[in-house]
Amino acid sequence: METNQYMEMFLDESHEHLQSLNEGLLSLEENSEDVSVVNDIFRNAHTLKGMSATMGYNKIAELTHEMEDVLDLIRKEQLKLDEDIIDTLFKCLDSLEQMINSVADGESEDVVDVSDLVAKLSAISKGEPAPAAAPAASAAVENTAAAPAAGIELSDLDRDVLRQAKEGGLLGVHVQVTLSETCLLKSARSYMVMNALDELGDVIKSVPPAEALEQEKFDHSFDVLVVTSSDTKAVEEALSSISEIDKLVVELVDPDVPAATKPAAEEKKAAPAAAAAPAPAKAPAAKKAPAKPAAPKKAHQSQSVRVDIDKLDTLMNLMGELVINKVRLEQIGQTHRLAELTETLEQMDRVTTDLQNIVMKVRMVPVSAVFNRFPRMVRDVSKELNKEINLTIEGEETELDRTVIDEIGDPIMHLLRNSLDHGVEHPDDREAKGKPRTGEVGLIARHEGNNVVIMVTDDGAGIPAEKIRKKAVEKGMITQEEADKLDDADAVRLIFLPGFSTAEQITDISGRGVGMDVVRSKIESLSGHVDVETKVDEGSVFKIKLPLTLAIIQAMLVKVQEEMYAIPLGSIDSTINIQPEDIKTVRNKEVIVLRGEIIPIIRMEETLQVPHVKDSDEIFVVVVHAGEAKAGIVVDNLIGQQEIVIKTLGNLFAGLKMFSGATVLGDGRVALILDVATMMQQ
């Protein structure tokens, strides 16, 4: 079977099953009596085993098979779930993820050694006094050569072939396979058996013949005679990972031992093969078995389709070009006053807006795609730190653009690990403060206008501003005089400086001075903003604000001398006209007072370092915000609101932090897009 065409589907579905297994085990750890969760975990492990075996990944199939045995005992209440079993199953999931990632990278699954885990799972299965469930492939391996068991008879030609093989140092091996009664794809399983045996040697006979196996004209067992250089143990191992095999008999065959001398015990093995006689009568029923669920399954499949993200990126780029040309046509219509063109463009505008909304929605992915990986991480880290921590997730159905989803995982992970390590105190310390021993960490997502806000909260020790000031001065990041001028909120924000850390000891979790600056730079590269609010002994809230999409946005076009710039509408509070005397000076900084609020002024001419031409009687100010902070940007003229397509500047302009990208205007000119958050920090 050609498996390459199914590889992408296999990898996608494997990751989905691993995620479901992680969630199921976390839930089972909380409530070990929930049988429905055990059944769900068992089904995911069983499906992953079948998929892996079909694709030829025998190690993955072997490990999931052993997991399946343990889970089967648990759901049948023949095995009591304990912490050791849970930890072992979690280690299995980590190994499975490593193997699947290796396969995705084009490497072998053999890079991960799972022999110890397989042995431990096997010991767990056999260690209970209650009778264990029958494993999926139980093998009766016989190393003494004899005549084959009933179910396959040797002709004179077969014996001649076996004798020649024996003279050449090869072994004749008889394999008897009994499939599970619930197996629906018998032909597929028989094909997998034959394929595995072909890789070990030469198949010289099968009962029933190969054609009957392909057409499912057999009951649930069949026999194969193979000549191989491998021993019976190797043959057994090659077949034991194939799912839905109830019984596997592997034995050596001596062509010179007559059938009449078979031991009496061998006769008992003939029973399964003998049952194959009435196969034709049962075969139609086996084929019809999947017919009942076929209709709903088809209906479900029609609801969605997997699409390569590159195709969506191409679609978004084409949509962007369409928007640019639409704006160009609007300008031509206005310039030449073409009524018919203007009328057509109004209709085109509605169509392109609808199309744009659909393309945006297609690219939107729930943040649960990122959030789902963190409960497991919180569980592992809290155990490592000997802390009791409960993670609460809210708003996981909130949707973000796929390009943003792919990038925010690491920043959120850094913030969570920071809360777990620095934020939440040790249970004894919490108790001494009158807090519950179990710390609360929250992961919250919600919409705010055209933005999505993601918050990481904890009820831990908080961040003492004085300690931050002291550390920043010690590390030479700021002077003592600068530290004294900072209010508590600004002092706490120093944790986002590169290399800043308050950890007394370096651990695997945090304390190397990397993390918070990485968070800020990553979020700002996504045109977002990160801030922190904290109260000592009450906890901290890290707040990430991100745009819903990064491709097409509404912006305000402004002019500074002869150049055009775009300011994202989501960052604008208002636009005002002021007189020169309205600008005041406070602490050597220009400010204006707007509705009782003091707002610092940013002069674009000075920021962009362009020559000053002349003073004007009227000054245009665009009031912008980044988080809770506000500023007024002084520009020469306001052009108006327009839909723009964001284009990246490329590596050549990577140092221009003031601009988040560029856009092509309707007349073909390029306008740079201002990064409001970066401008306000300068």
DOTIMAR-50996 format. One record per residue (C-alpha): residue in three letters; x, y, z. Coordinates in steps of 0.001 Angstrom, whole numbers, plus 500000, padded with zeros to 6 digits. Layout:
# residues N
AlaXYZ ...
# end
This chain:
# residues 682
Met500000500000500000 Glu501325503477499094 Thr501293505325502427 Asn502844508671501379 Gln499533510024500124 Tyr498013509401503569 Met500953510790505579 Glu499546514289506134 Met496186512886507226 Phe497945510408509532 Leu500003513164511205 Asp497017515522511636 Glu494797512824513114 Ser497598511445515311 His498123514855516907 Glu494368515161517456 His494267511754519172 Leu497310512618521310 Gln495621515850522400 Ser492445513914523273 Leu494526511365525204 Asn496240514154527154 Glu492919515775528030 Gly491398512418528946 Leu494264511452531269 Leu494155514848532986 Ser490424514393533528 Leu490957510815534745 Glu493603512001537206 Glu490993514349538703 Asn488256511694538821 Ser489528508124538567 Glu486006506692538862 Asp484730508198535600 Val484326505135533363 Ser483231507180530331 Val486604508969530308 Val488443505619530410 Asn486363504439527448 Asp487221507600525502 Ile490936507180526252 Phe490767503512525256 Arg489082504357521933 Asn491694507030521128 Ala494555504627521917 His492885501887519852 Thr492400504190516851 Leu495985505461517066 Lys497226501875517189 Gly495241500895514095 Met496361503979512147 Ser500027503415513041 Ala499934499738512134 Thr498293500503508805 Met501025503045508026 Gly503711500535509044 Tyr504870502287512237 Asn505159499182514372 Lys506817500792517404 Ile504004503309517784 Ala501497500492517332 Glu503316498316519879 Leu503323501033522545 Thr499657501967521993 His498788498256522049 Glu500336497875525512 Met498551501058526661 Glu495323499593525324 Asp495813496441527431 Val496254498467530626 Leu493289500723529823 Asp491138497693529032 Leu491862496254532493 Ile491032499603534104 Arg487696499977532321 Lys486802496386533228 Glu487675497248536853 Gln490300494484536918 Leu493033497016537616 Lys493010499859540143 Leu494219503184538767 Asp497028504778540801 Glu499543507604540434 Asp502253505312539047 Ile499981504100536222 Ile498916507672535393 Asp502559508838535277 Thr503502505866533087 Leu500678506615530650 Phe501740510275530480 Lys505313509145529679 Cys503866506984526919 Leu502112510022525445 Asp505376512000525514 Ser507169509161523701 Leu504357508834521155 Glu504530512558520471 Gln508313512360519968 Met507947509419517568 Ile505176511093515556 Asn507199514320515383 Ser510185512306514150 Val508026510760511448 Ala506774514245510502 Asp510407515399510153 Gly511110512527507757 Glu513052510535510346 Ser512462507059511742 Glu510246506273514711 Asp513210504291516079 Val514852507473517411 Val512841506919520607 Asp513486503792522687 Val510174502621524147 Ser511273499146525245 Asp511267500117528959 Leu507774501593528708 Val506486498543526836 Ala507984496275529505 Lys506504498352532322 Leu503033498406530752 Ser503244494661530204 Ala504218494169533869 Ile501289496346534975 Ser498916494254532851 Lys500158490955534267 Gly500699492065537857 Glu497039492006538991 Pro495524488954540681 Ala492313489388538673 Pro492327487633535277 Ala493842489936532674 Ala492123490782529422 Ala493360488844526434 Pro495992490856524574 Ala495315491838521002 Ala497867489380519666 Ser498595486335521846 Ala501193484124520233 Ala501830480438520729 Val505403480180519470 Glu506859476752518983 Asn510546476368518210 Thr510495472625517642 Ala510022471799513977 Ala507023469588513248 Ala504314469079510675 Pro501983472104510361 Ala498811472344512420 Ala495485471488510883 Gly494290474165508486 Ile497120473842505977 Glu498145470633504193 Leu501509470183502492 Ser501568468889498935 Asp504606467088497521 Leu505570470334495764 Asp505316472258499057 Arg507597469711500769 Asp510164469938497940 Val510244473742498280 Leu510640473467502073 Arg513467470895501695 Gln515359473143499260 Ala514894476080501659 Lys516144473945504563 Glu519285473005502591 Gly519862476717501957 Gly519700477489505691 Leu516153478868505610 Leu513229477941507847 Gly509707476936506948 Val507220478731509216 His503473478163509509 Val501454481189510676 Gln497842480878511761 Val495990484199512237 Thr492599484577513922 Leu491037488027513542 Ser488738489677516079 Glu485010488951515708 Thr484382492709515487 Cys486892493241512652 Leu485113494934509743 Leu488048495310507326 Lys489225491701507207 Ser490800492066503771 Ala492876495036504993 Arg494127493092508040 Ser494975490028505945 Tyr496833492285503496 Met498871493756506351 Val499787490242507547 Met500818489128504052 Asn502775492350503510 Ala504680491882506804 Leu505491488257505918 Asp506655489266502406 Glu509241491537504023 Leu510566488614506113 Gly510740486002503337 Asp508698484287500611 Val505067483260501079 Ile504625479888499332 Lys501040479118500304 Ser497958480523502015 Val494663478906502987 Pro492345480267501747 Pro494232481553498652 Ala495268485222498395 Glu492378486036496035 Ala489848484787498595 Leu491541486866501301 Glu491302490009499152 Gln487588489367498555 Glu486962488582502265 Lys485810485077501367 Phe486881483642504721 Asp485556483655508257 His487994485142510789 Ser491072482909510480 Phe493544481992507760 Asp496862480124507453 Val500095481103505709 Leu503229479089504932 Val506374481198504562 Val510066480477503954 Thr512313482883505874 Ser515728483409507417 Ser514053484841510545 Asp513134482728513567 Thr509610482350514954 Lys510213485123517500 Ala510972487645514753 Val507909486554512786 Glu505751486941515894 Glu507106490432516617 Ala506474491540513037 Leu502818490499513253 Ser501953491272516890 Ser501643495017516278 Ile498863494557513719 Ser495572495477515350 Glu492403493375515570 Ile494255490036515783 Asp492784487888518564 Lys495132484907518215 Leu498456484301516518 Val500097480845516178 Val503662480775514799 Glu505444477386514404 Leu508332475839512513 Val507483473255509853 Asp509645470192509013 Pro508846468853505523 Asp510101465397506499 Val507698464928509426 Pro504604463130508092 Ala501191464558508931 Ala500137461349510667 Thr502731461845513405 Lys501320465155514574 Pro500921465303518371 Ala497396465100519754 Ala497761468614521153 Glu498097469901517599 Glu494608468664516770 Lys493143471223519157 Lys494714474009517111 Ala492762472859514095 Ala489464474088515515 Pro489837477768514529 Ala490925476854511006 Ala488152474309510623 Ala485655477030511410 Ala486697478674508162 Ala484627476228506098 Pro481299478099506229 Ala483031481416505381 Pro481062482180502206 Ala477799482191504170 Lys479092484751506689 Ala481103486927504316 Pro478159489000503051 Ala477122489825506623 Ala480643491005507433 Lys480611493288504409 Lys477260494772505314 Ala478300495551508888 Pro479488499121508235 Ala476362499947506208 Lys474359501210509216 Pro476623504068510270 Ala477507504937506651 Ala474794507598506150 Pro475519509763509221 Lys479255509418508666 Lys478913510758505137 Ala476812513671506365 His479432514488508999 Gln482299514443506482 Ser480513516908504235 Gln480488519511507009 Ser484196520322506824 Val487305519854504737 Arg491010520077505579 Val492762522867503666 Asp496502523501503484 Ile497348526790505246 Asp499475527809502233 Lys496339527807500082 Leu494606530074502593 Asp497627532403502554 Thr497437532547498761 Leu493715533252498949 Met494360536063501435 Asn497071537573499198 Leu494717537522496208 Met492046539130498368 Gly494543541835499288 Glu495328542533495639 Leu491600542770494939 Val491189545372497716 Ile494123547431496386 Asn492668547483492870 Lys489190548291494209 Val490614551390495959 Arg492413552322492738 Leu489167552093490746 Glu487390554243493342 Gln490035556939492918 Ile489705556811489104 Gly485912557105489412 Gln486197560129491702 Thr488869561823489559 His486996561461486264 Arg483512561654487801 Leu482309558517486047 Ala478809557917487450 Glu478421554447485891 Leu481777553309487278 Thr480947554696490711 Glu477632552817490709 Thr479310549546489708 Leu482003550061492323 Glu479411550363495082 Gln478168546892494179 Met481748545619493871 Asp482526547087497279 Arg479709545060498877 Val480852541868497142 Thr484529542321498062 Thr483594543139501663 Asp481521539938501912 Leu484293537942500251 Gln486858539446502587 Asn484758538566505644 Ile484404534962504462 Val488151534627503787 Met488838536058507250 Lys486413533626508891 Val487939530669507035 Arg491316531607508506 Met489944532012512028 Val490861529271514519 Pro489645528933518148 Val492359529696520708 Ser491580526255522159 Ala494036525005519500 Val496758526622521668 Phe495134526484525110 Asn494608522701525003 Arg498314521993525355 Phe498688523875528656 Pro496737521764531223 Arg499291518995530778 Met502195521452531091 Val500725522985534286 Arg500264519499535760 Asp503888518481535050 Val505454521764536220 Ser503389521927539432 Lys504496518360540295 Glu508100519291539590 Leu507813522338541863 Asn505854520442544548 Lys503052522983544307 Glu499303522494544246 Ile497903524465541313 Asn494507524503539634 Leu494331525831536046 Thr491098527465534889 Ile490508528115531177 Glu487863530551529923 Gly486884531681526423 Glu488702528930524525 Glu486093529292521754 Thr487409532837521020 Glu488778532905517464 Leu492010534384516123 Asp493682534462512725 Arg495638531276512014 Thr498898533210511548 Val498503534665515053 Ile497525531305516588 Asp500731529725515270 Glu502857532386516985 Ile501306532944520424 Gly501949529506521916 Asp505469530271523178 Pro504635533687524721 Ile501680532208526632 Met503835529291527770 His506486531729529128 Leu503824533681531030 Leu502280530524532482 Arg505636529117533579 Asn506442532472535172 Ser503163532389537126 Leu503785528792538208 Asp507374529380539308 His507518533014540519 Gly503829533764541113 Val502126530935543001 Glu503731530257546368 His504531526887547935 Pro501460525389549703 Asp503026525899553174 Asp503774529565552416 Arg500227530080551115 Glu498808528522554259 Ala500946530812556413 Lys499455533811554549 Gly495918532533555155 Lys495444531467551528 Pro494150528066550296 Arg496981525566549738 Thr495947525193546104 Gly496952528136543921 Glu494689529371541138 Val496075530124537670 Gly493748531387534949 Leu493996531450531166 Ile491303533743529752 Ala490492534874526195 Arg487835537336525069 His487002539811522316 Glu487442543553522823 Gly486344545411519686 Asn488662544465516827 Asn491105542852519220 Val491412539654521213 Val492628539907524791 Ile494403536933526379 Met495092537082530117 Val497262534887532329 Thr496231535401535970 Asp497386534004539292 Asp496531534526542961 Gly500175534284544016 Ala502720536541545671 Gly502501539367543145 Ile505494541389541941 Pro507005543792544514 Ala507942547001542671 Glu510783547816545076 Lys512456544459544412 Ile512246545106540650 Arg513820548565541033 Lys516643547134543124 Lys517394544317540665 Ala517316546667537662 Val519836548980539339 Glu522049546027540393 Lys522138544781536800 Gly522980548261535497 Met519810548501533426 Ile518822551837534972 Thr520398554282537419 Gln519224554732541009 Glu517942558200540095 Glu515843556760537231 Ala514556554004539514 Asp513399556530542125 Lys511408558462539505 Leu509466555388538364 Asp506030554796539835 Asp505191551225540917 Ala503352550309537683 Asp506263551413535468 Ala508793549758537794 Val507032546411537446 Arg507126546767533634 Leu510939546592533851 Ile510543542797533906 Phe510077543013530113 Leu513640544307529643 Pro516070541824527978 Gly517971539698530489 Phe515936540775533499 Ser515250538104536154 Thr514512538108539874 Ala515096534368540332 Glu517640533563543030 Gln518379530178541455 Ile518460529083537836 Thr516056526200537214 Asp514739524356534174 Ile511545526374534508 Ser512746529964534752 Gly515479532216536059 Arg517827532527533085 Gly516690536049532295 Val514924534988529099 Gly511208534861528708 Met509568538199529406 Asp511532540146526785 Val510826537302524337 Val507137537609525166 Arg507097541356524513 Ser509069541203521243 Lys506947538332519898 Ile503642540011520784 Glu504795543341519316 Ser505860541581516107 Leu502203540505515841 Ser501110544163516176 Gly499989543418519716 His500752544736523181 Val501530543092526527 Asp501163544647529975 Val501107543542533604 Glu499057544505536664 Thr500020543207540093 Lys499307543507543799 Val501655542103546421 Asp500265538907548012 Glu497127539138545853 Gly498455538054542471 Ser499253539250538956 Val497494539645535616 Phe499467539556532358 Lys497361540976529545 Ile498080540355525851 Lys496136542389523299 Leu496208541154519694 Pro494514542226516460 Leu491893539809515134 Thr493726539544511824 Leu497008540679510370 Ala496179540921506674 Ile493548543568505867 Ile492691546337508330 Gln490984549716508531 Ala493486552551508909 Met493671556341509081 Leu495905557835506375 Val497895560870507540 Lys500413563143505871 Val503758564366507210 Gln505079566896504684 Glu504787565028501343 Glu504811561450502736 Met501742559352503584 Tyr501549557093506640 Ala498869554712507906 Ile497794554420511555 Pro495699551288512386 Leu492176552367513320 Gly492150549936516257 Ser494893552032517928 Ile493113555390517465 Asp490959556964520170 Ser490137560228518367 Thr491423562938516042 Ile491464566584517182 Asn492548570020515961 Ile494431572185518457 Gln496179575557518534 Pro499939575889519235 Glu499167577485522637 Asp497279574303523688 Ile500588572436523945 Lys502154572690527439 Thr505493571522528798 Val505688569202531827 Arg509065567764532953 Asn510614568845529636 Lys507959566907527704 Glu505220568372525517 Val501680567439526598 Ile498089568439525951 Val495113568257528297 Leu492178566410526746 Arg488984566040528799 Gly490966566434532012 Glu493587563837531005 Ile497249564736530428 Ile498430563213527134 Pro502074563345525935 Ile502709564661522425 Ile504772562880519732 Arg505863565148516847 Met506193562984513724 Glu508728565377512162 Glu511096564887515101 Thr510482561142515366 Leu511060560612511643 Gln513946563129511664 Val512639565117508701 Pro513388568874508380 His510817571229509856 Val509221573372507129 Lys506853575869508772 Asp504628576384511775 Ser500897576185511244 Asp498068577975512996 Glu496166574695513216 Ile497723571445514482 Phe496251568011513685 Val496598565428516485 Val495751561725516306 Val495167560425519855 Val496333556792520023 His496582554162522755 Ala498688551107523532 Gly497258549209526457 Glu496219551788529070 Ala498738554419527923 Lys497794557215525493 Ala499679559682523308 Gly498914562343520712 Ile500684562074517334 Val501116565444515598 Val500741565212511804 Asp500520567789508983 Asn497228566587507537 Leu494486563976507903 Ile493654562216504596 Gly490877559898505800 Gln489936556331506667 Gln490774553551504219 Glu490941549771504024 Ile494577548741503645 Val496450545502502993 Ile499422544934505302 Lys502639543904503559 Thr505741542874505528 Leu508860544994505090 Gly511218542023504806 Asn514567541338506492 Leu516258544360504888 Phe514149546721507053 Ala514080544536510183 Gly515691547312512242 Leu512855549790511608 Lys510921549074514785 Met508744552158514330 Phe506905550589511381 Ser504904547367511512 Gly504693547046507719 Ala503655548877504589 Thr500676549096502264 Val500167549854498581 Leu497730552724498029 Gly495239552989495188 Asp497535555234493129 Gly500415552761493476 Arg502312554689496155 Val503635552905499241 Ala502624554101502722 Leu504391552884505852 Ile502208551625508721 Leu503105553134512105 Asp503726550816515064 Val501973552863517751 Ala503233550839520745 Thr506904551219519704 Met506523554959519013 Met505074555542522481 Gln508048553811524142 Gln510640556043522444 
# end
